[in-house]
């Protein structure tokens, strides 16, 4: 994890299961959306390569863009646990 609730590995709760988010296409614009949803300050970093540690289990999101688009959540088996997204908000 990170320091506090506004920094760390990004996970999504779907169908009563926590899952990770793959870092493919993950960028500062996506992190900005997440920081805003968490009620944190502006996004300072959009991290990849599981720098906050690898998650376990399902990977709910892959190749994401979190603005103005619907997104289906599926278990993405083509994303390893070394590719999880993280972020740091102000």
C-alpha positions in Angstrom: 0.0 0.0 0.0 0.8 3.6 0.1 0.8 6.2 2.8 -2.8 6.9 3.8 -6.0 6.4 1.8 -4.9 8.7 -1.1 -2.0 6.6 -2.2 -1.5 3.0 -3.1 -2.5 0.1 -5.3 -5.8 0.7 -7.1 -8.5 -1.9 -6.5 -12.1 -2.2 -7.5 -14.9 -3.9 -5.6 -17.2 -5.7 -8.0 -19.7 -8.6 -7.3 -18.5 -8.8 -3.7 -14.9 -9.4 -4.8 -11.9 -7.0 -4.6 -9.8 -7.0 -7.7 -6.8 -5.2 -9.1 -6.5 -2.8 -12.1 -3.9 -3.5 -14.8 -1.5 -0.7 -15.6 -2.0 -1.0 -19.4 -3.0 2.5 -20.7 -3.1 3.7 -17.1 -2.1 7.4 -16.9 -2.3 10.6 -15.0 -5.8 11.4 -16.5 -7.1 8.2 -15.1 -5.5 8.8 -11.7 -7.1 12.2 -11.6 -10.6 10.6 -12.0 -9.8 8.2 -9.2 -8.4 10.8 -6.9 -11.5 12.9 -7.4 -13.8 10.0 -6.7 -11.9 9.2 -3.5 -12.3 12.8 -2.3 -8.5 13.4 -2.4 -6.5 16.2 -3.9 -5.1 16.3 -7.4 -3.3 13.3 -8.9 0.4 13.6 -8.4 1.4 10.2 -10.0 -0.1 7.3 -11.9 2.1 4.4 -11.1 2.5 1.0 -12.7 4.6 -2.2 -12.4 3.0 -3.0 -9.0 5.2 -0.5 -7.2 2.8 -0.7 -4.2 3.0 -4.5 -4.2 1.2 -7.1 -6.2 -2.4 -7.9 -5.5 -4.0 -11.3 -5.5 -6.9 -12.8 -7.3 -8.8 -11.2 -10.2 -7.8 -8.2 -12.3 -11.1 -6.4 -12.9 -9.9 -3.7 -15.3 -7.4 -3.6 -18.2 -6.5 -1.1 -20.9 -8.6 1.6 -19.2 -9.5 5.1 -19.9 -11.7 6.5 -17.1 -13.4 9.4 -18.8 -16.7 9.5 -20.7 -17.0 5.8 -21.4 -18.8 2.7 -20.2 -16.6 -0.1 -18.9 -17.3 -3.8 -18.4 -15.6 -5.5 -15.6 -14.2 -9.0 -16.3 -11.4 -11.1 -15.0 -8.4 -10.1 -17.3 -6.1 -13.1 -17.3 -3.6 -11.4 -19.7 -2.4 -9.0 -17.0 0.1 -10.4 -14.5 0.3 -9.5 -10.8 3.4 -7.5 -11.7 1.4 -5.0 -13.8 -1.0 -3.5 -11.2 -1.9 0.2 -11.3 -1.3 2.5 -8.4 -1.6 6.2 -7.7 -0.6 9.1 -5.4 -3.0 12.0 -4.8 -2.2 15.3 -3.1 
